[in-house]
Amino acid sequence: MDRELTLEIVRVTEAAAIAAAKWMGMGKKHEADQAATTAMRTVFDTVAMDGCVVIGEGEMDEAPMLYIGERLGTGVEPFVDIAVDPLEGTNILARGLWNAMAVVAIAPKGTLLHAPDMYMDKIAVGPLAKGKVHIDASARENIENVARATGKQVEDVVAVVLERPRHEKLIEEIRASGARIKLLTDGDVAAAIHTAFENTGVDIMFGTGGAPEGVLAAAALKCLGGELQGRLLPQTEQEFQRCVDMGIADPSQVLLMDDLVKGDDAFFAATGVTDGELLRGVRFLPNHIATTHSLVMRAKTGTVRMVESRHHIDRKPNLVMV
């Protein structure tokens, strides 16, 4: 893949973030998601690539655009898989809370897991704890291993978990280990990424969330040298069969990094929509100016860029950004 794609995909997330940010705190998550999706697709179709959406907004009969199987780009090489979440944290944005983002991952064709839209059990850590945790180990064992790997006391380790009834037992186990907890309302892609940055104060992510988000987070952590392990959790016979149909013969298997993102290359970009521990949200300034704060990375080189941009909205029809 060409390195120029790094800045091309950050243009995509910037456009989606600006479009979504207009809806912050207005209680209209569907409208915000649609605005982000429309902007993302518009810019994607200016990018020199031949891409196929493998993780998107749903099947073709469920989503008007950015559906699984949709082709994006100008139709020239490179041939790539695309995973998108135009607005990660729709509920977050609707309520004006932290860590809503626009997210894209791109990898060579055939390398991203075609994760079905169902639950996935996950554990994620940053580079220092890579290889030191396992999804089948107890919460206490994983936390103690993270403490040793990071040179911290157990009581200084921070675990992040989605605040859901299904996690009540897990939360009790984490507290019993002596570690501290940060509970999230939504947004486990951001949570997984935060494990790889010391300044966020997050050391490990546990719990069950969306499988597509697991692949997006794995692409980000591959760029950052971290680790995510997952296990699909089909709830019905139809979901089990969907796994099989998508090439996952044993949905109960532990999915490692190379199962989620094969090979050594992937691009990942995220632009903050609302403020978070890592990225600032969109700011709308006088004279039709907006500012964005983005993260863009490449796995093959390990390059991590923080991009601050200033956009003259009135000069960019349809948010097509240059």
C-alpha positions, -999 to +999 in steps of 0.1 A: +000+000+000+012+035-007+022+057+023+001+085+008-030+067+020-022+078+056-031+114+049-059+104+025-078+084+051-074+112+077-092+135+053-120+109+054-122+109+092-119+147+094-149+151+071-170+126+091-161+142+124-170+177+113-204+165+099-212+146+131-201+173+155-229+196+142-253+172+161-234+172+194-257+171+224-289+173+204-301+138+213-303+127+176-279+099+172-293+085+140-291+119+123-255+124+135-245+089+123-261+095+089-243+129+085-210+112+094-216+083+070-226+106+041-195+128+046-172+098+049-184+082+017-182+115-003-145+119+006-137+082+002-147+084-034-119+109-041-092+085-028-070+068-053-077+031-044-100+002-051-115-006-017-142-030-005-160-024+028-156-055+050-169-038+082-194-011+077-229+002+086-246-031+079-257-052+048-268-035+016-305-038+026-298-023+060-276+007+051-279+032+023-241+036+021-209+022+035-225-012+036-205-045+037-194-053+001-196-017-011-168-005-034-151+028-025-124+049-041-116+058-076-112+022-087-074+021-092-048+001-073-041-005-044-068-031-037-077-028+000-101-039+027-119-011+045-133-011+080-153+020+091-172+034+120-183+068+108-194+077+143-180+055+171-201+065+201-235+077+186-250+078+221-219+096+234-224+123+208-261+126+213-254+134+250-224+155+244-201+131+263-164+122+258-146+100+233-169+101+202-147+095+171-148+089+134-127+058+126-113+041+095-089+012+091-075+001+057-054-030+050-043-050+019-072-070+003-081-101+022-063-092+055-091-078+077-114-103+094-149-100+080-163-098+116-201-104+118-222-078+136-225-096+170-209-096+204-172-103+209-154-109+242-122-088+242-091-080+261-067-053+250-033-040+262-006-017+250+030-026+239+045-031+274+020-058+282+018-075+248+022-112+252+015-110+289-023-114+290-048-140+277-085-138+273-090-172+291-070-161+322-088-145+352-091-108+356-068-109+386-041-129+367-042-105+337-041-074+359-012-088+379+007-096+347+000-061+334+013-046+366+045-065+363+049-057+326+044-019+332+063-017+365+033-006+384+016-017+416-017-036+411-035-007+428-021+017+402-034-003+372-065+011+356-089-013+337-116+001+314-149-017+310-182-008+293-209-002+320-234-030+312-253-054+334-235-083+316-202-070+331-213-070+368-193-101+377-163-089+357-164-055+375-165-073+409-135-094+399-115-064+389-123-046+421-114-077+441-079-077+425-072-043+438-071-025+405-090+006+397-118+008+371-129+034+346-165+026+334-176+037+299-211+043+286-200+035+250-169+036+228-147+005+232-125+013+202-113+044+219-108+024+251-086-002+234-065+025+218-060+043+251-042+012+265-013+021+242-008+057+254+006+063+288-010+098+291-045+084+289-041+066+322-056+033+309-037+000+311-061-028+301-095-032+285-119-060+294-153-071+284-179-078+257-186-054+229-192-054+191-171-077+169-167-051+141-153-027+167-129-054+178-113-055+143-110-017+141-093-017+175-070-046+165-059-026+134-051+004+156-032-017+182-012-035+154+000+000+144+009+008+180+025-025+189-002-035+214-025-065+215-061-074+213-076-109+217-112-117+210-138-145+209-171-143+190-202-148+211-231-158+187-264-156+206-286-175+181-283-203+156-286-177+129-256-158+143-236-190+146-243-199+109-234-163+099-199-169+114-196-201+094-208-184+063-181-157+067-153-182+070-151-186+108-155-224+111-152-224+149-167-192+164-155-202+199-118-200+190-096-173+204-089-147+177-054-134+180-040-103+163-031-121+131-066-136+129-081-101+131-056-083+109-033-105+089+001-095+077+023-067+087+006-037+072-025-016+080-035+020+082-057+035+109-071+069+114-094+085+140-106+121+144-121+133+176-157+144+174-161+152+211-132+157+235-114+126+249-083+116+268-063+113+236-081+135+210-098+168+212-132+172+196-142+194+167-142+231+174-163+255+153-148+290+151-159+323+136-158+328+099-168+292+089-137+277+104-135+243+121-105+227+138-099+189+141-075+167+160-067+133+145-045+102+150-032+085+119-008+054+119+008+028+098+016-007+111+044-015+087+066+015+097+052+021+132+047+057+124+022+075+146+011+110+137-011+135+156-026+158+130-041+192+139-061+208+110-079+240+104-107+239+078-124+267+059-158+250+056-172+275+031-143+266+007-150+228+008-182+219-008-196+186+006-168+185+031-144+173+004-111+183+021-077+190+008 
